[in-house]
Amino acid sequence: ALIHSEYETGEFIKMYPLDLNDKLDGGIKKGHHVIAYGRPEAGKSAFAISSTCGFARQGYRTLYVINEDRPADIQLRMICNLSGMDKHTVYANPELATTRANSAGLGNIVVASLSPGTPKQIEEYIERYEVDCLVVDQLRNVKVKAGQDANKTSQLEVAATQIRTLTKKWNVGTVSVTQAGDSASNKAVLEMSDIDSSKTGIPAQADLMIGIGVTPELEQQGLRQLSLPKNKLSGDHSSFLVRIDQNLSL
């Protein structure tokens, strides 16, 4: 019964882009912690928004924790994603955009703007809204207690550990976003060691790591390379190209 339940197709939460699920034996499960990372402007927020909207489309109530960008900007990008309309078209047709976004699952998304937010505050939102999925953008800004002499590395490790603890405790599917280090600059295929500051502590708290790589050539073509340096879900550690549409956060 356990094996049947675990591998029943309907139990998987699909990730976006959908091609990613072929590398995950179907998708992620509640209780899995995904860590996505990349350099500034690589498309991390686009990935986080696309994941959030993808979960919402499937009917999963999703908490999006934002501690960096303006919440209004993020909400607009979600409406663009769900409606299939760029922001200029949304401004020109707000009622149509809202109707389309609501039909696609906008009501399943809770946006929590925290400055920068603590794991306890995140937990309160999880409990209050009874969410199925959690997206943390970004992990490095989560405020944690890591000791008086703690450096950024130890703070990141504590943050990753505490977010994974919430993931397990509340049985939610979680995507945490963080930065890649300088070694990832102009690099397509990212490795575990390319994550910024914490090259061991953060990866240890992930069931799946997704590196978002970009080179000038890929940028010109509107492409990104997704790498899977850690994948406990299927063991597939390949990388593959995806097309990105910044106007729709896809």
Residue pairs with C-beta under 8 A, 6 or more apart in sequence:
5 11
6 29
7 26
9 26
11 29
12 21
12 26
12 27
12 28
12 29
13 27
13 28
13 29
13 30
13 55
13 58
13 60
13 132
13 133
13 173
14 21
14 27
14 54
14 58
15 21
15 24
15 27
15 28
15 34
15 51
15 54
16 50
16 51
16 53
16 54
16 250
17 50
17 226
17 242
17 250
19 240
19 242
20 210
20 226
21 27
23 228
23 231
23 234
23 236
23 238
23 240
24 208
24 231
24 233
24 234
24 236
25 233
25 234
28 34
28 173
28 207
28 208
28 233
29 173
30 132
30 171
30 172
30 173
31 167
31 168
31 171
31 172
31 173
32 167
32 173
32 174
32 207
32 208
32 233
33 163
33 164
33 167
33 174
33 176
33 205
33 206
33 207
33 208
34 173
34 174
34 175
34 176
34 206
34 207
34 208
34 209
34 210
35 139
35 160
35 175
35 176
35 177
35 178
35 195
35 202
35 203
35 205
35 206
35 208
35 209
35 210
36 44
36 47
36 48
36 51
36 175
36 176
36 177
36 178
36 209
36 210
36 211
36 212
37 44
37 177
37 178
37 179
37 180
37 184
37 190
37 194
37 195
37 196
37 209
37 210
37 211
37 212
38 44
38 47
38 179
38 180
38 184
38 190
38 211
38 212
38 213
38 214
39 179
39 180
39 184
39 185
39 214
40 179
41 214
42 180
42 184
42 212
42 213
42 214
42 224
43 212
43 214
43 224
43 244
43 246
44 137
44 138
44 177
44 179
44 212
45 69
45 74
45 77
45 137
45 177
45 249
46 77
46 244
46 246
46 249
46 250
47 177
47 210
47 212
48 64
48 135
48 137
48 175
48 177
49 64
49 74
49 77
49 78
49 81
49 249
50 81
50 249
50 250
51 135
51 175
52 62
52 64
52 78
52 109
52 133
52 135
53 78
53 81
53 82
53 104
53 105
53 109
53 249
55 62
55 108
55 132
55 133
55 135
55 173
56 62
56 82
56 104
56 105
56 106
56 108
56 109
57 82
57 104
57 105
58 105
59 105
59 108
60 108
60 131
60 132
60 133
60 173
61 108
61 110
61 129
61 130
61 131
61 132
61 133
62 108
62 109
62 110
62 131
62 132
62 133
62 134
62 135
63 110
63 112
63 122
63 125
63 126
63 129
63 131
63 133
63 134
63 135
64 74
64 78
64 109
64 110
64 111
64 112
64 135
64 137
65 112
65 114
65 117
65 122
65 125
65 134
65 135
65 136
65 137
66 74
66 111
66 112
66 113
66 114
66 137
67 113
67 114
67 115
67 116
67 117
67 137
67 138
67 141
67 142
68 137
68 138
68 141
69 137
71 111
71 113
74 111
75 111
76 87
76 90
77 87
77 249
78 101
78 106
78 109
78 111
78 249
79 85
79 90
79 97
79 98
79 101
79 106
80 86
80 87
80 90
80 97
80 247
80 248
80 249
81 248
81 249
81 250
82 100
82 101
82 104
82 105
82 106
83 90
83 96
83 97
83 98
83 100
83 101
83 104
84 100
84 248
85 93
85 96
85 97
85 100
85 248
86 247
86 248
87 247
89 97
90 97
98 106
110 125
110 129
110 131
112 121
112 122
112 125
114 121
114 122
116 141
116 142
116 143
117 141
117 142
117 143
118 142
118 143
118 144
119 142
119 144
119 159
119 162
119 163
119 165
119 166
122 134
122 136
122 142
122 163
122 166
123 166
123 169
123 170
125 131
126 134
126 166
126 170
126 172
127 170
131 170
131 172
132 172
132 173
133 172
133 173
133 174
133 175
134 163
134 166
134 167
134 172
134 173
134 174
134 175
135 174
135 175
135 176
135 177
136 142
136 163
136 174
136 175
136 176
136 177
137 177
138 176
138 177
138 178
138 179
139 156
139 159
139 160
139 163
139 176
139 177
139 178
139 202
140 152
140 156
140 159
140 178
140 179
140 196
140 197
142 159
142 162
142 163
144 155
144 158
144 159
144 162
145 158
146 154
146 155
146 157
146 158
147 154
150 158
152 197
153 197
153 198
153 201
154 201
156 178
156 197
156 198
156 201
156 202
157 198
157 201
157 202
157 204
157 205
160 176
160 178
160 198
160 201
160 202
160 204
160 205
160 206
161 201
161 205
163 174
163 176
163 205
164 174
164 205
164 206
166 172
166 174
167 173
167 174
178 195
178 196
178 202
179 195
179 196
179 197
180 190
180 194
180 195
180 196
180 211
180 212
181 194
181 195
181 196
181 197
183 193
183 194
184 190
184 194
184 211
184 213
186 214
186 215
186 216
187 194
187 213
187 215
188 213
188 214
188 215
188 218
188 225
188 239
189 211
189 213
189 225
189 227
189 239
190 211
190 212
190 213
190 225
190 227
190 229
191 211
191 227
191 229
192 199
192 203
192 209
192 229
192 230
193 199
194 211
195 202
195 203
195 209
203 209
203 229
203 230
206 230
207 230
207 232
207 233
208 228
208 230
208 231
208 232
208 233
209 228
209 229
209 230
209 231
210 226
210 227
210 228
211 226
211 227
211 228
211 229
211 239
212 224
212 225
212 226
213 224
213 225
213 226
213 227
213 239
214 223
214 224
214 225
218 224
218 225
218 241
222 243
222 244
222 245
223 241
223 242
223 243
223 244
224 241
224 242
224 244
225 239
225 240
225 241
225 242
226 239
226 240
226 241
226 242
227 238
227 239
228 236
228 237
228 238
228 239
229 237
230 237
231 237
244 250
